[in-house]
Amino acid sequence: MWKRTGLKRTALFYRTFTISILSLAVLFLDLADGSPSSAWSAWWRYEGISGPEYWGKINPDWTLCEKGKQQSPVDIDPRSLVYDPNLRPFKMEKKRIDAMLMNTGRDVTMAIREDPSNYITILTGPFSYRFRIYQLKIHFGTVDNAGSEHTIGGQSFAAEIHLIAYNTDLYDNYTSALASPHGIVAIAIFAMLSEKTGNEFDVIGKEFENIRFKGEKRNISQVLLADIIPKTDHYMTYEGSLTQPGCQETVTWIILNKPIYVTKIQMRQLRQMNQEETPGSILLGKNIRPTMPLNRRTIRTNISPEAQSKECSIKKELFYTGTQVTTERKD
């Protein structure tokens, strides 16, 4: 018993010691760089001692990552969904826009160019304010069945695309909205494999080969972002957080009830991207935060009980059903 207790204490000591050393290392970077935020931004990763388990332990500004009670992503149990007849269908403006696609070293981000002619507004959904699309992010794994951050009944998908928008009725910019109530809306779109896609994701995918290394960027012109949205009026929604540091709990999530389709070639190109600027560095894949406790939060849906109770309607209207996920393609 003593030996076992001693081993636990030793392990705890070395873990605490390691975290303390890392804190000092980052503090040193702060002093050398003159910018604390840039040092922390360079530190975090999805694996190892700078992975999700440690995001909230070292940087005091990221405490929510460890102690927050409304964290994302979560696992969605279709049997526990609460039907809300007041949820309006999700719609956004159909407009072609210009953007910048970039390998950030942690994900693939498409930033919408800041210009009034380039703004895209979410028209309807589970909220009262107007939200403007700010960026698109792609999360993916190293294998096809473990690439999404949110899961359905414990089952993952090849990738998950996030459209992130901020509240323009209350806040002047994304940074202010991120730190404020009702600030952010994130639309989650699961990706499944198909031989052909036939959607606007192909326009983005054509540039994957050109952003293989961290920091590489490509301009994308006249992309119809609305065409990446699956053709469905149905979704699930809950209150949560960003899935990256500092895990701010100001996000209303919308998880669409149908996936987008991507090809094996597109997934292979994503998985060949690097976390650093040089060849031979660690690959970008598996940029996924593990699911977090729901903590008694309610996940609402506009999928009617009638649709959920009739088998024929479920096949037609409820794409993610029960504890399994429908894998056949439905256009």
Beta strands, then each sheet from edge to edge (+ up, - down):
strand 1: 75-76
strand 2: 82-83
strand 3: 91-92
strand 4: 96-103
strand 5: 108-112
strand 6: 121-124
strand 7: 131-140
strand 8: 151-152
strand 9: 159-167
strand 10: 184-193
strand 11: 217-224
strand 12: 235-240
strand 13: 251-256
strand 14: 260-262
strand 15: 300-301
strand 16: 320-321
strand 17: 324-325
sheet 1: 1+ 8+
sheet 2: 2+ 15+ 12- 13+ 10+ 9- 7+ 5- 4+ 11-
sheet 3: 2+ 15+ 12- 13+ 10+ 14+
sheet 4: 2+ 15+ 12- 13+ 10+ 9- 7+ 6- 3+
sheet 5: 16+ 17-
end
